[in-house]
Amino acid sequence: VSIKVEVMIKNTGNIHIEPDLYLSIKDDTGNVIKNRQLQKYRIILRGESYGHSLDIPVKDLADGNYTLTATLSYEDKIGEVKKTTDFEIKDTELITREEVKN
């Protein structure tokens, strides 16, 4: 069982960026269960978009409710964007997922 994460980055600023992407999964008490830093993205020029997708295995998670947070930081963490989604594991299967929210 895995969660498919798709990230689309569009640089709407007036400088190029070279962002870092961090993913974390927390249980319903706020404890961090998994942390993952992806390799640094390539430089994204002004007005350019870049997409990336990956699967995060969750087969080792116990039944319960979890929150996945994707954090995109750039310019040495001067800028940061976070998105979260909630999901539930029941009988070792991913059974619910909400749309991404701010």
C-alpha positions in Angstrom: 0.0 0.0 0.0 1.3 3.4 -0.9 0.2 7.0 -1.3 0.8 8.6 -4.6 2.0 12.2 -4.2 2.0 14.5 -7.2 3.6 17.9 -6.9 3.3 20.7 -9.5 5.5 23.7 -9.0 5.0 26.9 -10.9 7.3 29.8 -10.4 5.2 32.9 -10.5 7.9 35.1 -9.0 10.4 37.3 -10.7 13.5 35.2 -9.9 14.5 31.6 -10.6 14.2 29.2 -7.7 15.9 25.9 -6.7 13.4 24.4 -4.2 13.6 21.6 -1.7 10.7 19.2 -1.0 10.1 17.6 2.4 7.4 15.1 3.1 6.2 14.0 6.6 3.5 11.7 7.9 2.1 12.3 11.4 -0.3 10.2 13.4 -3.4 11.5 15.0 -1.5 12.5 18.1 1.0 14.6 16.1 3.9 12.3 16.3 6.1 12.2 13.2 6.0 8.7 11.8 7.9 9.2 8.6 10.1 12.1 7.3 11.5 12.2 3.8 13.6 14.9 2.1 13.6 14.6 -1.7 16.6 15.6 -3.6 16.8 19.3 -4.6 14.7 20.2 -7.6 16.3 21.6 -10.7 16.3 25.3 -11.1 12.9 26.5 -12.1 12.9 29.7 -14.1 10.4 32.5 -13.8 7.1 31.5 -15.3 8.2 27.8 -15.7 6.3 24.8 -14.2 7.7 21.5 -13.1 5.9 18.4 -12.0 7.0 15.4 -10.0 5.2 12.3 -8.6 6.3 9.6 -6.2 4.8 6.8 -4.2 5.3 6.7 -0.4 4.9 3.2 1.1 2.6 3.1 4.1 2.2 -0.7 4.4 4.1 -0.6 7.8 1.6 1.9 9.3 -0.8 0.7 12.0 -4.5 1.2 11.6 -5.4 4.9 12.3 -5.6 8.4 11.0 -2.7 10.2 9.6 -1.7 13.5 8.0 0.7 13.9 5.1 2.4 17.3 4.8 4.4 18.4 1.8 6.7 21.4 2.4 8.4 23.2 -0.4 11.1 25.6 0.6 13.3 27.8 -1.5 15.9 30.4 -1.2 17.4 28.8 1.9 13.9 28.6 3.6 13.2 32.3 3.0 10.0 31.1 1.2 8.0 28.1 2.2 4.7 26.5 1.0 2.9 23.7 2.9 0.1 21.5 1.8 -1.6 18.8 3.8 -4.0 15.9 3.3 -5.5 13.4 5.7 -5.8 9.7 5.2 -6.8 6.6 7.1 -5.3 3.1 7.3 -7.7 0.3 8.1 -6.9 -3.4 7.9 -3.6 -2.4 6.2 -5.4 -0.6 3.4 -5.6 3.1 2.5 -9.4 3.7 2.8 -9.9 7.4 2.8 -8.1 10.5 1.5 -9.1 14.1 1.4 -8.2 16.7 -1.2 -5.1 18.7 -0.6 -5.7 21.8 1.6 -3.7 24.8 2.6 
